[in-house]
Amino acid sequence: MEEGPNISLHGGITGFDSMSWTQLNSEDPPTLFTAAEVRNLRSPNTSYAIFRLISPDGNEGFPGKLIVEALVALIGPGEQGRKSGVTGEPSLETTEYNLGSIILVYRAKLDEKEKVVTPVNLTQHWGFNLEASLRDGPLPTVKEHILTLKSDRAAKLGPDALPTHEYLLAAEYPEHGHFSKKIGHLSPKRGYDDFYLLQNEGARHIPTRIPLSSFDSELDLIKEIILPSNNVQGNPTRRPAPVAELSSAKTGIRLIFDTNQHGVMFYTNIGADPSVGARKKIHGGSGIKDHGDSYGPGSAAFLEFHEPISAFLDPNNKDKEDSLVTTNELYNNYVRLDVKFKEVPQ
């Protein structure tokens, strides 16, 4: 959408989320995922789909024809036994189960004969309320959720909420120190709509840019990120360490995130309007659009992983993660979410 003369939010008036994507298959196979990667996805433990979108040159003002492919994969947990708390075994209170993983991989490439440079900084707008299905009252907020971000600084914003390329240190602004902190503790009155620079040293093992000259059929950048979360076979992996964790003591659900991106946007749905949209019946809503009982501010915690916003405008960021893609490279962005559960004593 266009927020003003200086801002293009979510990719413009019609972002990629509002466009039609094509699901790929054997007759129309992916071109931005290799044959080796597709082979690895064909596992009894994995369910997946790959989609393609073509953004023409000049779309929303962005230069270059851009081909985008997105992988959505569900990975089942490895073998595990259910513990019943009998003598000599871990109790229900300490046993945590792996429920599986969700993996999103975004790839993009310019389809131009002449050299072109265009900004690409994709992400997923997923929000979580780990207590939304509890039926003991109205929809709870996420204030009691516990959040950990592997970050010690949040972006300092200027006019129009645009980044200044300076950061607020959590040591000086404790509301931005998310170290196993309840979201509601020290929260700004308005809630959160902040970008955090991640300490993600391991991201270098799964690059965000790949020279097209090295992109061949046997290249496999996803084999390590599609292993079961408990990895019972002990396979070595260079997957980056987790950079974020969200959990609820009320439900025993814990979400763990890793990515090759260097930042995360944390948003507590502060702009939500209960009169617009629909709340799912499983969350206690009517399921009817614009019925007046939709989701309100504070009803979800969004964790959107991407590179710093407008990184290419930062003069100190030259030749780093500048969120620019050229005609000789492939954009590669992944995020993985592991879901874990521990039974809560009644």
N, C-alpha and C positions, 0 to 999 in steps of 0.2 A: 504494500500500500504506500501511497505517497503521503508522508506526514507534513510536508512543506517543501519549499524550494530547495532546501539543503539536505533533505532526508529521503532516502528510499528504504523503506522498512519491509522486511520479508520478501525482498526481491522485486518490489514494484507493485503497481496496481493489481496485476494478475501474477501472483507468484507461482512457483512450481507446484505448490500444494493445491492450487486451484486448476491445474491443467491435467489433461488426460494422459496417463502413462500406458504403455503397451507392455503386457506381460509376455516375456520371451519364452521360447520353447525350442525343441530340436529343429524345427523347420525355420525358425527365425532366432538363431542362437545369439547369446551375448557376444559383443566384440570387445568389451572392456574388462572381461573376466577371462582368464586363460583356460585352455582345455584341462590343464592339471588342476586348477581350482574347481572347475565344475565336477571333475571326477571325484575329488575329495568330498564334495557336498552330497554325492550320491551314497549316503550311508543310512542304514536302518535307524540310526539314532538322530537323524537330521531331516527336517522338513523345511523346504526353502522355495523361494520364488525370486526371480530377477525381472526388473521392470526397466523400460527405456523411455526417455523423454528427449526430444530434439528441440532445442531453443534456437530459433533462426537468428541470423545476424541482425543486430539492431533491436531485438526484443527488449522492451522496457529500457531502451537506451544503452544496453550492454553490447560491446563490439564482439563480433565473431559468432559463427554458428557453433553451438555447443551441444555435444552429445553427452547425455548423462545416463548412467545405469545404476540402479540401486538394488542391492541384495538384502532381502529380509529372510533371516534363518532362525528356526527354533531348534535348539539343541537339547536333547534329553539328558538327564543326569546319568552318571555312571552307576554301576551296581552298588547298591547299598541296602542294608537290612533295617527294618523298623525295630527300634529299641522299645521295649515295654516297661523298662524300669525294674526288672526283676533283680534279685540279689546278685551282686557281682557284675552288673552291667551299669552303664551310665544311666542316670535318672532322666525322666522326661524333661526336667528343668535344664539339663545341660546338653542334651542331644539335639543337634541341628541337622536338618535334612536338606539335601540339594533338590530343588524342584525343577531345575533346568535353566536355560539361558536364552536370551534374545540377542541376536547380532544384526547390526545394520552396517552395511558398507556402501559408501557412495563413491563412484568413479565418474570422472568427467574428462573429456578431451575436445579440443578445438578441431573442427573439420574445415580447415582453411589451407589453401596452397601458399598464400603469402603469410609472412610472420605477423601474428596478432597476439596481443596480450589482453586478458580480460580478468576481472576479479571473480573468484569462485570461493564461497565460504558457506558450505551447506551444513544444515543441522536438522534435527528432528524435534518437533514441539510435543514432547510427551510429558504429561503431568501425572503425579502420583498422590493418592491419598490412601494410605495403607489401612485406614480404619473406615473407609467409605461404606463397606458392606455390613458393618455392625448395625444391628437393629434395635439398639437400646436408647434411641433418642434421635434428635435431628442430626443432619449431616455434620460430623465433627470437622473442625479446622485441622490444619497440619501443625499447629503450634506446639503440640506435644511430641511430634516426630523428632527423632534425633538425627542430626545431619553432621557428617564429617566431610570436609573438602580438603584435599591436599594443596592448600593455598594459604599464603600469608598476606595476600593483598587483593584489593578490589579496585576496579577502574574508577578513576576520578572523572566525573562528567562535566562538560561545559554547557554552553547554550544549546538548546534543542535536545538536551540529553545526549549529545555527541561526545565521544571519548576525547580526552585531552592528551592521551598517551602518557599520563602520569597515574600513579597508583596510591591508594590509601592503605597504609600498613595496618594489619590487624592489631599489632602491638599498641598502636595509637588510637585505633577505632575498634574497640572490642566487639561491636555488633557484627563485624566482618570476620571474626575468628571462629570459624565453624569446626571446632575440634571436639567431636562428640557432644555438641551443644544442642539443647532443645531449640527448635526454630523460633519459638516465641520468646525465649530468654534474650533480653537485650535487643529485641527486634526493633527496627525503626517503626514509628507509628504507622507509616503508610504500608509497611511490609517490605518485601524485597523485590527488586528488579535490578539486579547488579551482576556485572561480569567479573569473574575471578580468574586471575592468571594462575595456572596450575604448575606445581612442581612435578613435572612429568619427564624425568630423565630417561626412563625406559622407552619413551615414544620413538626415539631414534632407530630402534630395531625394526619398526614397521613404518617406513617412510610415508610422508604425505605427498611427495612428488616422485614420480618414476620416469626416468628418461625413456622415451619411446624406443630408443635404440636397444634397450635391454628388455623390452616387453615382448617376450616370446612365449610360445605355447606351454613351456614347462615351468615358467615362473609361477611360484605359488606363495602368495602373501597372506593367505587366510588359513593355512593348515594348522597354525598354532593357535588361532583364535576360535576354532570350531571344536576343540577338544572339550569333553564333558567337564563341568566345573570342578568335580572332585578328582578327575584325572587319575583314576585308580591304577592305570598301567604305569604310572610314574614317568610318562613321556616328558622329556625335557622341553621346555618352552621358553621363548624369549618374549612372551607377551608382557607388555608393561604392567607394573604393579597397579593395584586399584588406586584411583584418584578421588573417588567419592563413595559414600555409603549413606543410605537412608534406611531408618528402621523405626518400628513401632513396638513398644513394650506391651501394648494392649493386644496385639494380634500375633506377635512373635515373628512377623515377616521382616526380612532384611534384604535390601537390594544393594548390590555391589557393582560398581562401574569401572571399566578400564577403557582406554581410548588412545589413539595416537595424536589427538588434538591437544592444544596447549592452553585451552581455557574452557570455562563453562559459564553459561548464563543461568543464574538462579532467580526464579520468579515465583512468587506466591499468589499468582492469579489476582493481583490487586486491581486489575481493570475489569474483572468479571461483573456482569450484571445479572442478577437472578431472574429478571423479567425477560431475558433474551436466551434463546436456545432451550435445550431440554436436559433434565437430569435423568440418568438411567434408573429404571425401576429397581434394579438390584442395589442402587444407592439410596433408595427411599423416595425417589422422585416419581412423577406421573409418567414420564417418558413422552410427554406431549410438548411439542415445540411452542415456545413463547407462552407457556402456561403460568409463568410466574414463580415456578419452583425450581429453577435451574441452579447452576453452581454460582456461588458468590465469592467475594474476596476472601482469600485465605483458605480456600477449599482444596487447593492442590499445591504441590511442590514440583515445579518444572525444573529439569536439569538438562540444559541444551548445550551439548559439547561442540565447540568450534574454535577457530583461531580468533585472536583479538579483532574486534570490529574495526574496519577501515585501517587495517595494519599497514597497508601500502602508503598511507598518508603520513606515517611516522618516519621522519628522516633518519632516526636511529635504528630503523628496522630494515634498512636496505640489505638485500641479499640474504635475509633471514626468512622467517615464516611470514611473508608479506601478503598472503592470500591472493596472489596473482598467478595465473596459469598462462603459459606460452604454448605455441603450436608444437613444440618438440617435447612435451612432457604430459604425463597422465596424473590427474588429481586422484588422491587415494585417502579416504576418510573412513575410519571405522569407530564404532562404539559397541561395547559388549556389556550386557546386563545379566548378572547372575542372581537368581532368586533363591533365597534360603528361608527355612522355616523352623522354628522351635516351638513346641507345644507350650502353651501358657497354662499354668495350674489354675483350675477352676475354684 
